[in-house]
Amino acid sequence: MTDTPKKHPDAPIGRRTVLLATGATAAALTVGSAAPSAGQGTQETGATAPVASVAVCTLTKEVTEGPYYLDGQYVRSDIREDKTGIPLKLTLTVVDDDTCAPLKNALVEIWHCDALGEYSGFVGDNGHDEPDNGTFLRGGVLTDARGVAAITTVYPGWYRGRCVHIHIKVHTDVTLTPDGSFTGGEELHTGQLFFAETITTRVAALSAYRVNTVPRTTLAQDSIYDEGGAASGLLTLTPLGSTTSAGYAGTLALGVEQG
């Protein structure tokens, strides 16, 4: 299974670019979470960096939304529902691409496959049979005054032809609906979040993930990830406990072009 059109055609890669605040900038923006130093060689440690007086930012291209996007998902901070897998607590900071100032009330929406590599609304595409309600592991939240969106999910599994990843969109000026979803607004960014291969190898050895027998594509083998580190959406991952099964915190500061 690859990110090729099925029920939903791929959106073309946009002409809009996304700005990823890295190193000390991320430390300054993501209050209360660890960020990598500018010269850090790994995305795992979450080492604290000094606060920079001037924002340091790196440009990167957008990434296709893939074939599994569904409109009108819930606005909620926990998208796990009853899915098994280790916890993943995301802290994503959205900033303006011109000033690196935090962007308030932007809707950060994510969606990804479960441990078996299946997407809600498309269960069976990775060869597994399970209940499909069309909503699991989908949703998003509005950023706070610091531009921070905090979302709890599970560490994704994998499907044929793609490395482990999470899809992401950033919207502004959305309208919240009585049923807990959203409509309208302007879509500012479509991209993907990626995971350090050393950590994914540990996660893949856990029982909840071993049941996925589809061959796993690594970051180096993936057709979309370009080894750009944080500039390509590579999360900084910090353990939530002393064992892999305790899960991880994932952080990234990203900026979008407005207007």
C-alpha positions as CSV (number, residue, x, y, z in Angstrom):
1,M,0.0,0.0,0.0
2,T,1.4,3.4,-1.0
3,D,0.1,6.9,-0.9
4,T,-1.6,6.7,-4.3
5,P,-5.2,7.8,-5.1
6,K,-7.9,5.4,-4.1
7,K,-11.1,6.8,-2.7
8,H,-9.6,10.3,-2.3
9,P,-7.2,11.7,-4.9
10,D,-3.9,13.1,-3.6
11,A,-3.8,16.9,-3.3
12,P,-1.0,18.3,-5.4
13,I,2.1,19.5,-3.5
14,G,1.3,23.2,-2.9
15,R,3.3,26.2,-4.0
16,R,3.0,27.4,-0.4
17,T,6.0,26.6,1.8
18,V,6.1,25.8,5.5
19,L,8.7,27.2,7.9
20,L,10.0,24.9,10.6
21,A,11.5,26.7,13.6
22,T,14.4,24.6,14.8
23,G,17.0,24.5,17.6
24,A,16.8,27.3,20.1
25,T,13.7,28.8,18.4
26,A,11.8,25.6,19.2
27,A,12.9,25.8,22.8
28,A,11.7,29.4,23.0
29,L,8.3,28.7,21.4
30,T,7.3,25.4,23.0
31,V,6.9,26.4,26.6
32,G,7.3,23.5,29.1
33,S,8.8,21.0,26.7
34,A,12.3,20.1,25.7
35,A,13.8,21.0,22.4
36,P,16.9,20.0,20.5
37,S,20.0,22.2,20.3
38,A,20.8,23.7,16.9
39,G,23.7,21.3,16.4
40,Q,22.0,18.2,17.8
41,G,22.7,15.0,15.8
42,T,19.7,13.0,17.0
43,Q,16.0,13.6,17.2
44,E,15.6,11.3,20.3
45,T,17.2,13.0,23.3
46,G,15.1,16.2,23.7
47,A,18.2,18.0,25.0
48,T,17.4,21.5,26.2
49,A,18.8,24.4,24.1
50,P,19.5,28.0,25.0
51,V,16.9,30.5,24.1
52,A,17.9,32.5,21.0
53,S,17.4,36.3,20.8
54,V,16.8,36.0,17.0
55,A,14.6,33.3,15.4
56,V,16.4,30.7,13.3
57,C,14.1,29.1,10.8
58,T,14.4,26.6,7.9
59,L,12.1,26.4,4.9
60,T,10.8,23.1,3.6
61,K,8.2,22.1,1.0
62,E,4.8,20.8,1.7
63,V,4.0,17.1,1.4
64,T,1.0,15.4,-0.3
65,E,-2.0,14.7,1.9
66,G,-2.2,11.1,0.6
67,P,-5.3,9.1,-0.2
68,Y,-6.8,8.7,3.3
69,Y,-8.0,12.2,4.3
70,L,-11.6,12.6,5.4
71,D,-13.4,15.9,5.9
72,G,-15.2,17.1,9.0
73,Q,-13.3,15.2,11.7
74,Y,-13.8,15.9,15.4
75,V,-12.1,18.8,17.2
76,R,-10.6,16.9,20.2
77,S,-7.3,16.6,22.1
78,D,-7.4,12.8,22.4
79,I,-7.9,10.8,19.1
80,R,-7.1,7.3,20.4
81,E,-10.6,6.0,21.0
82,D,-10.1,2.3,21.7
83,K,-7.0,1.8,19.7
84,T,-4.1,-0.2,21.1
85,G,-0.5,1.0,20.9
86,I,1.9,3.0,23.1
87,P,1.0,6.6,24.0
88,L,2.2,9.5,21.8
89,K,1.8,13.0,23.2
90,L,2.3,15.6,20.5
91,T,3.1,19.2,21.2
92,L,3.1,21.1,17.9
93,T,3.8,24.8,17.9
94,V,2.5,26.8,14.9
95,V,4.2,30.1,14.0
96,D,4.0,32.8,11.4
97,D,6.6,32.3,8.6
98,D,7.5,36.0,8.5
99,T,8.0,36.7,12.2
100,C,8.0,33.3,13.9
101,A,5.3,34.7,16.2
102,P,3.0,32.0,17.6
103,L,-0.3,31.6,15.7
104,K,-3.3,31.5,18.0
105,N,-6.6,29.6,17.2
106,A,-5.2,27.7,14.2
107,L,-6.7,24.3,13.9
108,V,-4.0,21.6,13.8
109,E,-5.5,18.4,12.4
110,I,-3.8,15.0,12.2
111,W,-4.6,11.5,11.0
112,H,-2.7,8.3,10.8
113,C,-2.9,4.5,10.7
114,D,-3.2,2.2,13.7
115,A,-0.8,-0.5,14.8
116,L,-2.0,-2.7,12.0
117,G,-1.4,-0.1,9.4
118,E,-5.1,0.6,8.8
119,Y,-6.8,4.0,8.5
120,S,-10.3,4.6,9.8
121,G,-12.7,4.8,6.8
122,F,-10.4,2.5,4.8
123,V,-9.9,-0.6,7.0
124,G,-8.8,-3.6,4.9
125,D,-6.4,-1.7,2.7
126,N,-3.5,-3.1,4.7
127,G,-4.9,-6.6,4.8
128,H,-6.4,-6.6,8.3
129,D,-10.1,-7.1,9.3
130,E,-11.2,-4.9,12.2
131,P,-14.1,-2.5,13.1
132,D,-14.2,0.7,11.2
133,N,-16.1,3.7,12.5
134,G,-14.4,6.3,10.2
135,T,-13.1,8.4,13.1
136,F,-10.3,6.6,15.0
137,L,-7.0,8.3,15.0
138,R,-8.4,11.4,13.4
139,G,-9.0,14.9,14.8
140,G,-7.4,18.1,15.8
141,V,-7.3,21.0,18.2
142,L,-7.1,24.8,18.2
143,T,-3.7,26.3,19.1
144,D,-3.5,28.3,22.4
145,A,-2.1,31.8,22.8
146,R,1.4,30.3,22.5
147,G,0.6,28.7,19.2
148,V,0.7,25.3,20.8
149,A,-1.5,22.3,19.8
150,A,-1.4,19.3,22.2
151,I,-2.8,16.1,20.9
152,T,-2.7,12.6,22.5
153,T,-2.6,9.6,20.2
154,V,-0.8,6.3,19.8
155,Y,2.5,5.7,18.0
156,P,1.5,4.8,14.4
157,G,2.0,1.5,12.8
158,W,3.0,1.1,9.1
159,Y,1.6,0.0,5.8
160,R,3.1,-1.4,2.6
161,G,5.4,1.1,0.9
162,R,5.6,3.9,3.5
163,C,7.6,4.6,6.6
164,V,5.9,5.3,9.9
165,H,4.3,8.8,9.7
166,I,1.5,11.1,10.7
167,H,-0.4,13.4,8.3
168,I,-1.0,17.0,9.3
169,K,-3.0,20.0,8.2
170,V,-3.1,23.5,9.6
171,H,-6.3,25.6,9.1
172,T,-7.3,29.1,10.2
173,D,-10.7,30.7,10.6
174,V,-12.6,27.4,11.0
175,T,-16.1,27.3,12.3
176,L,-16.8,24.8,15.1
177,T,-20.0,22.9,14.7
178,P,-22.5,21.6,17.3
179,D,-21.5,18.0,16.6
180,G,-17.9,18.6,17.7
181,S,-16.4,18.9,14.2
182,F,-15.4,22.0,12.1
183,T,-16.2,23.5,8.7
184,G,-14.8,26.2,6.5
185,G,-11.6,28.2,7.1
186,E,-8.4,28.4,5.1
187,E,-6.0,25.5,4.7
188,L,-2.5,26.9,5.3
189,H,-0.4,23.7,5.3
190,T,-0.4,20.0,4.4
191,G,2.5,17.9,5.5
192,Q,3.7,14.8,7.3
193,L,5.4,14.1,10.6
194,F,8.2,11.4,10.8
195,F,9.8,9.3,13.5
196,A,13.5,8.4,14.3
197,E,14.2,4.9,12.9
198,T,16.0,3.8,16.1
199,I,12.8,4.4,18.1
200,T,10.5,2.9,15.5
201,T,12.6,-0.3,15.6
202,R,12.0,-0.6,19.4
203,V,8.3,0.1,19.0
204,A,7.9,-2.4,16.2
205,A,9.2,-5.1,18.6
206,L,6.3,-4.6,21.0
207,S,3.4,-7.1,21.0
208,A,0.8,-4.6,19.8
209,Y,2.9,-3.9,16.7
210,R,4.3,-7.3,16.0
211,V,0.9,-8.5,14.8
212,N,1.4,-6.2,11.8
213,T,3.2,-8.6,9.4
214,V,3.4,-6.2,6.5
215,P,7.1,-5.5,5.6
216,R,8.1,-2.1,7.2
217,T,9.6,0.6,5.0
218,T,12.4,2.6,6.8
219,L,13.0,6.3,6.6
220,A,15.9,5.7,4.2
221,Q,13.7,3.7,1.9
222,D,10.7,6.0,2.0
223,S,9.8,7.8,-1.2
224,I,8.6,11.0,0.5
225,Y,11.0,11.6,3.5
226,D,14.1,13.4,2.2
227,E,16.4,13.2,5.2
228,G,15.9,16.9,6.0
229,G,15.5,16.3,9.8
230,A,13.2,18.8,11.4
231,A,12.9,20.6,8.1
232,S,11.1,17.5,6.8
233,G,8.9,17.0,9.8
234,L,11.1,14.7,11.9
235,L,9.8,14.9,15.4
236,T,11.9,15.3,18.5
237,L,11.0,12.2,20.6
238,T,11.4,12.1,24.4
239,P,10.5,8.9,26.4
240,L,7.6,9.2,28.8
241,G,9.0,6.5,31.0
242,S,11.8,4.0,31.5
243,T,10.5,1.5,29.0
244,T,9.4,1.7,25.3
245,S,5.9,0.7,26.2
246,A,5.5,3.9,28.3
247,G,5.4,5.8,25.1
248,Y,6.9,9.1,23.8
249,A,6.4,12.8,23.7
250,G,6.8,14.3,20.3
251,T,7.5,17.9,19.6
252,L,8.0,20.1,16.6
253,A,7.7,23.8,15.9
254,L,6.4,24.7,12.4
255,G,5.4,27.9,10.7
256,V,2.9,28.6,8.0
257,E,2.5,31.3,5.4
258,Q,-0.6,33.3,5.9
259,G,-2.7,35.1,3.3
